[in-house]
C-alpha cells in the first residue's frame, strides 16, 4: 500500500475544508498583477495563505497557462523545525492536501539520492510548512503533476545547484523555491531590506543574501547559481509584506514572488512594451523641450517594470541611426533605465546631431532589454567565432582599455560571425586581425521592440 504524508498545517496555514480552500485559492489567483510568463522557475513565499497568499497567487497565476506542459514540480524549501545536515526527502509515495493526493516522482528522487548531500528522513518533515503551503496552489493551477520535494537543511548553494542541474529537465519540469524575506522588522525597515534582497535576486548577487534577508537563502542561492549559468532572466512579480495583507505594521514578514525564464525567449507583455515605448518618447520630448532628463516615480509602475535591467535605446530618423545608448550593468530599474537611455540616445550621443522636434515625425525608437552577459571561453578566434549564434547573440569585446558592444540587431548589416567579431574589434579601436591572450568577450541576447514616434496628441499625459 502506498504511503501518504498527511497535511501538517491544514487548518492553520490554510483551510482544511476543500470548498473553503478552493474559494481562497481562487481569490489569491485572481490577481491583476499576474501575466502569462514562460517560467522555468519560481521563487514564492510560504507563510499562512492569509498573509502571503496574495503574493504567492501572483506567481502561480502567471504559470497556470503551462498546466498542459508541466508534469513535474521540483520543490525546495528551508527547514524551520529541525536542524540537520544536507538535504532531505521523505519516504512517502504521495503528499495529501484537502484537494487530493499528489504522487511523488520516485525516479527523480532516486536520481537525487545518488548525491551525497541528499538523504531520506521523515522526521525532519514533521510539522514543517515550507513545502506544504505551496501544494494547494500547485494543484489549483497545474492540475495533475508529480512532485519532487526537498527540505534544505545545512547545505551549500553548490549542493543545491547540483540537485537542480540533475533534475533541471525540459518544459515538463517547473522548479519552485520556497522562501519568505525579512522577518519581524517594522514596516518601513522591512520594505527597505526586502527591496535590497530583491535587487540581489535580480542581479544574481548570491553574496548579497543571508538568512536574515531570506529564510530560504540556501535553496534560493542554489537556484540563482543555476539560473545564471543557464542564462535565465529573473523578473519580480510582486513584493509586499504582512503589513500589506493581514497583519499590523509594527512587526512584519516580507514576501516576494519572482519568475525565471530563459533569456532567449523571455518577454514582457505587449501592454508593458507599449508603455515603455510611450515613456521613452515622452522622455525624448521632455528633453528636447527642457534640456533635462525627466525624473521617474518608480513606485507608480508595476514590479515587472521596476526589475533591475540592462537596456539599450536606439533612435533612427528616415531609417538612419541618430543615436544608440545603453547600460551594460543592471544598476537601474527597467523603467528608469529606458527613460535615461532614451534621453541620452536622442540628445547626448556625440556621434550624431541631437534630435529636434521637427525630426520626430520621421523617427522611430527601439528598446532592447539585455540578458545578463556571460563570459566566453575560447582558445583562438576560430573557436570564438564558432560559438556565436547569428541573428541571436550580442557581443561585448574588451582588450585592455579598448572595448566595443554590438547588439544582435547588427546581424542585419553583418553576414557572418567572423565579420561580426572583426567589425566589433574595429569598433573598439583594434585592428581587424588583432588577437591577444588578454582579449575578453561576453555574449548576451536581447528582447527588442519599438515603434514610430507617435504624434504629440497620441502620447499619454
ZAMARGU-4260 file (C-alpha; in steps of 0.2 Angstrom, whole numbers, plus 5000, padded with zeros to 4 digits):
<rodrens>
0) 5000/5000/5000 | 5006/5017/4995 | 5011/5028/5010 | 5005/5046/5010 | 5011/5061/5020
5) 4996/5069/5028 | 4995/5088/5029 | 5003/5095/5044 | 4997/5113/5043 | 4979/5112/5035
10) 4968/5121/5047 | 4981/5133/5052 | 4991/5139/5037 | 4977/5136/5026 | 4959/5130/5027
15) 4957/5111/5030 | 4940/5112/5021 | 4941/5109/5002 | 4927/5121/4997 | 4934/5135/5008
20) 4952/5131/5002 | 4946/5132/4984 | 4937/5149/4986 | 4953/5156/4995 | 4964/5150/4981
25) 4953/5157/4968 | 4954/5174/4976 | 4973/5174/4978 | 4975/5168/4960 | 4963/5182/4953
30) 4977/5195/4953 | 4978/5210/4941 | 4997/5208/4943 | 4998/5191/4935 | 5003/5188/4917
35) 5007/5173/4907 | 5026/5170/4909 | 5036/5156/4902 | 5044/5152/4919 | 5056/5138/4921
40) 5057/5143/4940 | 5048/5152/4953 | 5053/5159/4970 | 5037/5160/4981 | 5033/5164/4999
45) 5027/5151/5011 | 5018/5159/5026 | 5000/5156/5030 | 4989/5159/5015 | 4980/5174/5023
50) 4997/5183/5024 | 5007/5178/5009 | 4993/5170/4998 | 4991/5186/4988 | 5009/5187/4984
55) 5010/5168/4980 | 4995/5169/4970 | 5003/5181/4958 | 5017/5169/4954 | 5006/5154/4952
60) 4993/5163/4942 | 5007/5168/4930 | 5011/5150/4926 | 4993/5142/4925 | 4994/5143/4906
65) 5008/5130/4907 | 4996/5117/4915 | 4996/5106/4900 | 5015/5106/4899 | 5022/5104/4917
70) 5021/5087/4923 | 5034/5088/4937 | 5037/5100/4950 | 5054/5101/4959 | 5050/5110/4976
75) 5064/5115/4988 | 5061/5125/5004 | 5070/5128/5021 | 5069/5118/5037 | 5061/5128/5051
80) 5058/5115/5065 | 5073/5103/5064 | 5091/5106/5062 | 5100/5094/5051 | 5115/5092/5038
85) 5112/5091/5020 | 5095/5090/5010 | 5081/5078/5015 | 5067/5069/5005 | 5053/5060/5014
90) 5050/5041/5011 | 5032/5043/5006 | 5024/5040/4989 | 5012/5054/4989 | 5008/5071/4998
95) 4990/5074/5003 | 4980/5091/5004 | 4962/5094/5006 | 4961/5094/4987 | 4968/5077/4985
100) 4985/5067/4984 | 5000/5072/4974 | 5011/5057/4969 | 5030/5058/4972 | 5041/5056/4957
105) 5052/5042/4964 | 5063/5040/4949 | 5068/5058/4951 | 5071/5056/4969 | 5082/5041/4966
110) 5092/5052/4954 | 5094/5065/4968 | 5099/5052/4981 | 5114/5047/4971 | 5121/5064/4978
115) 5130/5063/4995 | 5121/5078/5002 | 5104/5070/4999 | 5096/5058/5011 | 5079/5051/5016
120) 5071/5057/5033 | 5053/5058/5038 | 5057/5066/5055 | 5063/5082/5048 | 5046/5085/5039
125) 5036/5083/5055 | 5026/5099/5057 | 5035/5108/5043 | 5026/5120/5032 | 5038/5127/5019
130) 5034/5115/5006 | 5016/5110/5011 | 5008/5128/5009 | 5013/5128/4990 | 5004/5111/4986
135) 4986/5118/4985 | 4992/5132/4974 | 5001/5120/4963 | 4985/5108/4962 | 4974/5123/4958
140) 4985/5129/4944 | 4994/5114/4936 | 4981/5100/4939 | 4990/5083/4938 | 5009/5083/4941
145) 5022/5073/4950 | 5031/5081/4965 | 5050/5080/4969 | 5051/5088/4987 | 5067/5093/4996
150) 5069/5101/5013 | 5085/5110/5014 | 5095/5110/5030 | 5113/5115/5032 | 5118/5113/5014
155) 5129/5124/5002 | 5122/5133/4987 | 5133/5122/4977 | 5125/5107/4984 | 5108/5114/4980
160) 5113/5118/4962 | 5119/5100/4960 | 5102/5094/4963 | 5094/5107/4952 | 5106/5104/4937
165) 5102/5085/4939 | 5083/5087/4939 | 5083/5103/4928 | 5074/5094/4914 | 5064/5102/4900
170) 5047/5111/4898 | 5039/5097/4908 | 5048/5102/4924 | 5044/5118/4935 | 5056/5122/4949
175) 5049/5131/4964 | 5059/5138/4978 | 5050/5142/4994 | 5056/5157/5005 | 5050/5172/5014
180) 5060/5188/5015 | 5064/5198/5031 | 5056/5193/5047 | 5049/5204/5061 | 5055/5222/5057
185) 5044/5237/5057 | 5035/5240/5040 | 5047/5253/5033 | 5063/5244/5038 | 5056/5228/5031
190) 5052/5237/5014 | 5070/5243/5013 | 5078/5227/5017 | 5066/5217/5005 | 5070/5229/4991
195) 5089/5226/4994 | 5085/5207/4994 | 5075/5209/4978 | 5090/5218/4970 | 5101/5204/4975
200) 5090/5191/4967 | 5088/5202/4951 | 5106/5203/4949 | 5111/5186/4954 | 5121/5193/4969
205) 5122/5177/4980 | 5135/5185/4991 | 5122/5199/4995 | 5110/5187/5003 | 5109/5179/5020
210) 5097/5170/5031 | 5091/5187/5039 | 5086/5193/5022 | 5078/5176/5016 | 5074/5161/5027
215) 5076/5150/5011 | 5093/5158/5007 | 5101/5141/5004 | 5089/5134/4991 | 5087/5152/4984
220) 5106/5154/4982 | 5107/5137/4973 | 5094/5142/4961 | 5102/5159/4957 | 5119/5150/4953
225) 5110/5138/4942 | 5099/5151/4933 | 5114/5162/4930 | 5124/5148/4922 | 5110/5143/4911
230) 5105/5161/4906 | 5089/5164/4914 | 5081/5181/4917 | 5073/5185/4934 | 5058/5196/4935
235) 5050/5202/4951 | 5031/5199/4950 | 5026/5206/4967 | 5034/5212/4983 | 5024/5216/4999
240) 5024/5211/5017 | 5011/5205/5030 | 5008/5223/5034 | 5000/5225/5017 | 4990/5209/5018
245) 4983/5204/5035 | 4994/5210/5049 | 4999/5225/5058 | 5014/5236/5053 | 5024/5235/5069
250) 5032/5218/5066 | 5030/5211/5048 | 5037/5197/5037 | 5042/5201/5019 | 5036/5191/5004
255) 5041/5192/4986 | 5037/5182/4970 | 5049/5180/4956 | 5049/5171/4940 | 5064/5165/4930
260) 5063/5162/4911 | 5076/5158/4898 | 5084/5175/4892 | 5082/5169/4873 | 5064/5168/4874
265) 5060/5180/4888 | 5046/5193/4885 | 5036/5206/4894 | 5018/5208/4890 | 5013/5219/4875
270) 5005/5232/4886 | 5021/5234/4895 | 5031/5235/4879 | 5019/5249/4873 | 5020/5258/4889
275) 5040/5258/4889 | 5040/5265/4871 | 5027/5278/4876 | 5038/5283/4891 | 5054/5283/4880
280) 5046/5295/4868 | 5040/5306/4882 | 5057/5306/4889 | 5064/5312/4872 | 5051/5326/4870
285) 5054/5332/4888 | 5072/5333/4884 | 5070/5342/4868 | 5058/5355/4877 | 5068/5357/4894
290) 5086/5351/4890 | 5084/5339/4905 | 5080/5321/4908 | 5064/5318/4917 | 5063/5311/4934
295) 5053/5294/4936 | 5042/5290/4951 | 5047/5272/4951 | 5033/5266/4964 | 5020/5271/4951
300) 5024/5257/4940 | 5021/5238/4941 | 5035/5227/4949 | 5040/5219/4932 | 5044/5237/4926
305) 5055/5240/4942 | 5065/5225/4940 | 5084/5229/4938 | 5088/5228/4920 | 5101/5232/4907
310) 5094/5241/4892 | 5099/5250/4875 | 5088/5263/4867 | 5092/5267/4848 | 5083/5280/4838
315) 5083/5281/4818 | 5077/5296/4808 | 5072/5291/4790 | 5080/5274/4793 | 5097/5282/4798
320) 5104/5279/4815 | 5103/5295/4825 | 5108/5288/4842 | 5111/5272/4852 | 5115/5272/4871
325) 5114/5259/4884 | 5119/5251/4900 | 5130/5235/4902 | 5127/5234/4921 | 5110/5231/4930
330) 5110/5247/4941 | 5093/5254/4937 | 5075/5249/4937 | 5069/5245/4920 | 5058/5260/4918
335) 5072/5272/4924 | 5085/5264/4913 | 5074/5266/4897 | 5070/5284/4902 | 5088/5289/4904
340) 5094/5279/4889 | 5081/5286/4878 | 5086/5304/4883 | 5104/5301/4880 | 5102/5292/4864
345) 5092/5306/4856 | 5101/5321/4864 | 5118/5316/4870 | 5126/5303/4858 | 5140/5313/4852
350) 5142/5304/4836 | 5126/5312/4830 | 5117/5329/4830 | 5104/5330/4843 | 5086/5326/4838
355) 5074/5341/4836 | 5055/5342/4837 | 5055/5343/4818 | 5064/5326/4817 | 5052/5316/4827
360) 5038/5313/4814 | 5051/5304/4804 | 5059/5295/4819 | 5057/5278/4826 | 5063/5271/4843
365) 5069/5254/4848 | 5071/5247/4865 | 5082/5231/4869 | 5082/5223/4886 | 5098/5213/4888
370) 5101/5197/4897 | 5115/5195/4909 | 5131/5195/4899 | 5140/5178/4901 | 5159/5177/4899
375) 5165/5166/4884 | 5179/5154/4885 | 5189/5151/4869 | 5206/5146/4863 | 5208/5156/4847
380) 5197/5167/4835 | 5191/5152/4826 | 5185/5144/4842 | 5176/5161/4847 | 5168/5163/4831
385) 5161/5145/4831 | 5152/5149/4847 | 5142/5164/4841 | 5124/5162/4836 | 5120/5173/4821
390) 5104/5183/4822 | 5103/5180/4840 | 5119/5184/4850 | 5125/5201/4855 | 5143/5203/4860
395) 5154/5213/4871 | 5173/5214/4867 | 5187/5221/4878 | 5206/5221/4877 | 5214/5232/4890
400) 5206/5249/4889 | 5198/5246/4872 | 5180/5239/4871 | 5165/5238/4860 | 5147/5232/4860
405) 5137/5225/4846 | 5118/5222/4849 | 5110/5207/4840 | 5102/5220/4828 | 5119/5222/4820
410) 5116/5205/4811 | 5105/5215/4799 | 5121/5223/4792 | 5134/5209/4795 | 5133/5192/4787
415) 5145/5181/4796 | 5151/5178/4814 | 5169/5181/4809 | 5164/5198/4802 | 5154/5201/4817
420) 5169/5198/4828 | 5181/5208/4817 | 5170/5223/4814 | 5167/5224/4833 | 5186/5224/4835
425) 5186/5238/4823 | 5173/5247/4833 | 5184/5245/4849 | 5198/5253/4840 | 5208/5237/4837
430) 5214/5230/4820 | 5203/5218/4811 | 5216/5204/4814 | 5220/5209/4832 | 5222/5194/4844
435) 5230/5193/4861 | 5229/5182/4877 | 5220/5196/4886 | 5206/5198/4874 | 5189/5195/4883
440) 5171/5193/4876 | 5154/5192/4884 | 5139/5185/4875 | 5121/5190/4878 | 5103/5191/4870
445) 5090/5204/4869 | 5072/5206/4870 | 5069/5220/4857 | 5054/5230/4852 | 5049/5248/4846
450) 5038/5259/4836 | 5037/5275/4826 | 5036/5291/4836 | 5018/5295/4840 | 5010/5312/4836
455) 5011/5323/4851 | 4992/5321/4854 | 4994/5302/4855 | 5006/5302/4869 | 5000/5300/4887
460) 5000/5314/4899
</rodrens>
